[in-house]
């Protein structure tokens, strides 16, 4: 088992789920989804605890109303500790529930950061990812969608950061290959965008590079479906480090341009990001090409090869929609942190190139 600390207690290694009981006092609420439940992970986690209840209705790309439903259930159960078990959707739903339990209202009330009353107390939170991608376990933001527009909202508060994180690669073995591919590429995009964004520092960039060094040697095996338990562990650790890098910095235009594709056309987040990432990197290379070269020679070509290895098809987006989604992209919060300043016309050109 490995352990490292950065305002969190992070436990790594196969079988580390068994250590959950050491970090739970009182009644626990596990927030998860039906897929994770069917895989048996919830049963394994719950079996170690004395007093536990389960909310298993998390949906992909959770909305404000999804979080409200979880919060209503949580109020009835009155837990002492919250456990997010699953992919980014489960972890974000759990974090969003913490906001509503502490401050009431709806999630849009907390869009941005530090919108919760300073005197409010949040329940202790434990994050246990079953996918190696979002890095939500190491971020204090819940990324959720508005119900009608599906606009992405980032709701952040330092109190929402998980105090304990369990990275058990045994839990990622149940991922379907398509999910493993998408989440791995998402983690890679986090490492690459956080490394060059305008909010990066020497500290955050060290985390971005550390994440890339974990991910780069194993991602092809993950995409091919041949990763060993050790390689899955490296991927899981790399995703968490990339999450820490985002927490310490930000993202950029690949995520800004991906969000409208998800909101308007239902394209899975990781697929949308990798659709845009090589083109955005090409645009950014005149500003940060040296950093890309430090990470890996011919980095952009390598990312394109990974996209092909993952068998990701370019989404069929009507070109007449590009001006409107470009306006939406430039308004995304991550767009302002891209290393090359981009306006609406630039985003239109990027979409035309990528699509």
C-alpha positions in Angstrom: 0.0 0.0 0.0 1.2 3.5 -0.8 0.3 6.7 1.0 0.8 10.4 0.2 -0.7 13.6 1.5 -1.9 16.9 0.0 -4.6 18.2 2.3 -6.0 14.7 1.9 -5.4 11.2 3.2 -4.9 9.2 0.0 -4.6 5.4 0.2 -3.5 3.4 -2.9 -3.1 -0.3 -3.7 -5.0 -3.4 -4.7 -7.5 -4.3 -1.9 -7.3 -0.9 -0.2 -11.1 -0.7 -0.1 -10.8 -2.9 3.0 -9.3 0.1 4.8 -12.6 2.1 4.4 -13.8 1.0 7.9 -10.8 2.7 9.5 -12.0 6.1 8.3 -15.8 5.8 9.0 -17.4 6.8 12.3 -21.1 6.8 12.7 -23.7 6.3 10.0 -22.5 6.4 6.5 -24.3 7.3 3.3 -22.9 5.7 0.1 -23.7 7.7 -3.1 -23.4 5.5 -6.2 -25.1 4.3 -9.4 -26.7 1.1 -10.5 -23.8 0.0 -12.6 -21.4 0.2 -9.6 -24.0 -1.6 -7.5 -24.3 -4.4 -10.1 -20.5 -4.8 -10.2 -20.6 -5.7 -6.5 -18.4 -2.8 -5.3 -21.2 -1.3 -3.1 -21.8 -4.6 -1.4 -18.1 -4.9 -0.7 -17.8 -1.4 0.8 -21.0 -1.7 2.8 -20.0 -5.1 4.3 -17.1 -3.4 6.1 -19.4 -0.9 7.8 -21.7 -1.2 10.8 -24.3 1.4 9.9 -24.7 2.3 6.3 -27.4 3.3 3.8 -27.2 3.5 0.1 -28.3 6.0 -2.5 -27.9 4.3 -6.0 -29.8 6.6 -8.3 -26.9 8.7 -9.6 -27.2 9.4 -13.3 -24.5 10.3 -15.9 -23.9 14.1 -16.2 -25.9 14.8 -13.0 -28.2 17.9 -13.0 -29.4 20.2 -10.3 -32.5 18.1 -9.8 -30.4 14.9 -9.5 -28.5 16.4 -6.7 -31.7 17.7 -5.1 -33.1 14.2 -5.1 -30.0 12.8 -3.4 -30.0 15.6 -0.8 -33.7 14.8 0.0 -32.8 11.2 0.6 -29.8 12.2 2.7 -31.9 14.4 4.9 -34.2 11.5 5.6 -31.2 9.3 6.5 -29.3 11.9 8.5 -25.8 10.4 7.9 -22.7 11.3 9.8 -20.4 10.8 6.8 -20.7 10.9 3.0 -19.1 8.3 0.8 -18.9 8.8 -3.0 -18.4 5.5 -4.7 -18.2 5.4 -8.5 -17.2 7.6 -11.4 -17.1 11.3 -11.6 -20.9 11.5 -11.7 -21.2 9.7 -8.3 -18.5 11.8 -6.7 -19.9 15.1 -8.0 -23.4 14.1 -6.9 -22.1 13.4 -3.4 -20.2 16.7 -3.3 -23.3 18.6 -4.5 -25.3 16.9 -1.8 -22.9 18.2 0.8 -23.6 21.8 -0.4 -27.3 21.4 -0.2 -27.2 19.7 3.2 -25.0 22.5 4.5 -26.6 25.5 3.0 -29.9 24.6 1.4 -31.2 26.1 -1.8 -30.2 24.7 -5.2 -26.9 24.0 -6.8 -26.9 27.1 -9.0 -26.7 29.1 -5.8 -23.2 27.8 -5.4 -21.9 28.2 -9.0 -18.4 29.6 -8.7 -16.4 29.2 -5.6 -16.7 30.0 -1.9 -20.5 30.7 -2.2 -21.4 28.7 0.9 -21.7 30.6 4.2 -18.4 30.6 6.0 -20.0 29.3 9.1 -21.6 26.3 7.5 -20.3 22.8 8.3 -20.0 20.0 5.7 -20.2 16.4 6.6 -16.9 14.5 6.3 -16.5 13.1 2.7 -14.7 10.0 1.5 -14.1 9.5 -2.3 -13.7 6.1 -3.8 -13.4 6.3 -7.6 -14.2 3.2 -9.7 -13.0 4.9 -12.9 -9.6 6.3 -13.7 -10.5 9.6 -15.3 -12.2 12.6 -13.8 -9.9 13.2 -10.8 -13.0 14.4 -9.0 -11.7 12.6 -5.9 -9.0 15.2 -5.6 -11.0 18.4 -6.4 -13.1 20.6 -4.2 -15.5 21.4 -7.1 -18.7 19.6 -8.0 -19.3 19.8 -11.8 -23.0 19.6 -12.5 -25.4 20.6 -15.2 -28.4 22.9 -15.3 -31.6 21.0 -15.9 -32.9 22.7 -19.0 -29.8 24.0 -20.8 -27.4 21.3 -19.6 -24.9 24.1 -19.1 -22.0 22.9 -17.0 -21.6 24.5 -13.6 -18.6 24.3 -11.3 -19.5 24.7 -7.7 -16.5 24.9 -5.4 -15.6 25.1 -1.8 -12.5 23.9 0.1 -14.8 22.1 2.5 -16.0 19.8 -0.3 -12.6 18.3 -0.8 -12.6 14.7 0.2 -10.6 14.2 3.4 -9.9 10.5 2.6 -9.5 9.0 -0.9 -9.2 5.3 -1.6 -7.5 4.4 -5.0 -8.1 0.6 -5.3 -7.4 -0.6 -8.9 -9.5 -3.7 -8.2 -12.5 -1.4 -8.5 -11.6 -0.3 -12.0 -11.4 -3.9 -13.4 -15.2 -3.9 -13.9 -15.2 -0.9 -16.3 -16.4 -1.7 -19.8 -13.6 -1.1 -22.3 -15.4 1.9 -23.8 -15.6 3.5 -20.3 -12.0 2.7 -19.6 -11.0 4.3 -22.8 -13.0 7.5 -22.3 -11.9 8.0 -18.7 -8.3 7.3 -19.4 -8.3 9.9 -22.2 -10.1 12.3 -19.9 -7.4 11.9 -17.3 -4.7 12.6 -20.0 -6.5 15.7 -21.1 -6.5 17.0 -17.5 -2.7 16.5 -17.2 -2.1 18.2 -20.6 -4.4 21.2 -20.1 -3.5 21.9 -16.5 0.2 21.9 -17.5 -0.2 24.9 -19.8 -3.1 26.9 -18.5 -2.5 30.5 -17.4 -3.2 29.6 -13.8 -0.4 27.0 -13.7 2.4 27.4 -11.2 5.6 25.5 -10.6 3.7 23.5 -8.0 0.7 22.7 -10.2 2.8 22.0 -13.2 4.9 19.5 -11.1 1.6 17.7 -10.4 0.6 17.8 -14.1 3.9 16.3 -15.1 3.7 13.7 -12.4 0.3 12.7 -13.6 1.5 12.5 -17.2 4.5 10.3 -16.1 2.1 7.9 -14.5 -0.4 7.9 -17.4 1.9 7.9 -20.5 3.5 4.4 -20.0 0.2 2.6 -19.4 -2.5 4.4 -21.4 -2.0 2.4 -24.6 -2.5 -0.9 -22.6 -5.7 0.6 -21.1 -7.0 1.6 -24.5 -6.3 -1.8 -25.9 -8.0 -3.5 -22.9 -4.9 -5.4 -21.9 -3.9 -3.4 -18.8 -2.7 -5.4 -15.8 -3.8 -4.6 -12.2 -0.5 -2.8 -11.7 -1.1 -0.7 -14.9 -4.6 0.1 -13.8 -3.2 1.2 -10.5 -0.8 3.6 -12.2 -3.7 4.9 -14.4 -5.8 5.5 -11.3 -3.0 7.2 -9.5 -2.3 9.4 -12.6 -5.9 10.4 -12.8 -5.8 11.5 -9.1 -2.6 13.5 -9.6 -4.2 15.2 -12.6 -7.2 16.0 -10.4 -4.8 17.6 -7.9 -3.2 19.6 -10.8 -6.6 21.0 -11.8 -7.4 21.8 -8.1 -4.1 23.8 -8.0 -4.5 25.4 -11.4 -7.3 25.1 -14.1 -8.1 23.7 -17.6 -8.3 25.3 -21.0 -10.0 25.6 -24.4 -10.3 21.8 -25.1 -12.7 21.6 -22.1 -14.3 24.9 -23.0 -15.1 23.7 -26.6 -16.1 20.2 -25.4 -18.8 21.3 -23.0 -21.2 22.6 -25.7 -20.8 19.3 -27.6 -21.9 17.5 -24.4 -24.7 19.9 -23.5 -26.2 20.1 -27.0 -25.5 16.7 -28.6 -25.0 14.4 -25.6 -21.5 13.5 -26.6 -19.7 11.8 -23.6 -17.4 14.3 -21.9 -14.1 12.4 -22.5 -15.0 11.8 -26.2 -15.9 15.5 -26.6 -12.6 16.6 -25.0 -10.5 14.3 -27.1 -12.3 15.4 -30.3 -11.1 19.0 -29.6 -7.8 18.4 -27.8 -5.3 17.9 -30.7 -6.6 20.9 -32.5 -6.5 23.1 -29.4 -3.0 21.9 -28.7 -1.9 22.8 -32.2 -3.3 26.3 -31.7 -1.6 26.6 -28.3 1.8 25.3 -29.5 3.0 28.7 -30.5 2.7 29.8 -26.9 3.6 26.6 -25.0 5.2 24.3 -27.5 8.2 24.0 -25.2 6.2 22.5 -22.4 4.6 20.0 -24.8 8.1 19.1 -26.0 9.2 18.6 -22.4 6.4 16.2 -21.8 6.9 14.1 -24.9 8.4 14.7 -28.4 5.7 14.8 -31.1 3.1 15.0 -28.3 0.2 16.2 -30.5 0.7 13.4 -33.0 0.8 10.9 -30.1 -2.5 12.2 -28.7 -4.0 11.8 -32.2 -2.8 8.2 -32.4 -4.3 7.5 -29.0 -7.7 8.8 -30.2 -7.5 6.4 -33.1 -6.4 3.6 -30.8 -9.5 4.2 -28.7 -11.6 4.1 -31.9 -13.2 7.5 -31.2 -15.1 8.7 -34.2 -15.4 12.4 -35.0 -18.9 13.4 -33.9 -21.3 14.5 -36.7 -22.0 18.1 -35.8 -23.9 20.3 -38.3 -21.4 22.9 -39.5 -24.3 25.5 -39.4 -24.3 25.1 -35.6 -20.6 26.1 -35.3 -21.1 29.8 -34.8 -23.5 29.2 -31.9 -21.5 26.6 -30.1 -18.4 28.8 -30.6 -20.2 31.6 -28.7 -21.0 29.1 -26.0 -17.4 27.9 -25.9 -15.9 31.3 -25.4 -18.2 31.9 -22.5 -17.1 28.7 -20.6 -15.2 29.4 -17.4 -12.2 27.3 -18.6 -11.8 29.3 -21.8 -10.3 32.3 -20.0 -7.4 30.2 -18.7 -6.2 28.9 -22.1 -2.6 29.8 -22.7 -3.5 31.4 -26.1 -6.3 33.9 -25.8 -9.1 32.8 -28.1 -12.1 34.8 -29.3 -15.3 33.6 -31.0 -13.8 33.6 -34.4 -10.9 31.5 -33.2 -13.3 28.9 -31.6 -15.2 28.8 -34.9 -12.0 28.0 -36.7 -11.0 25.4 -34.1 -14.4 23.6 -34.4 -14.2 23.6 -38.2 -10.7 22.1 -38.0 -11.6 19.5 -35.4 -15.0 18.5 -36.8 
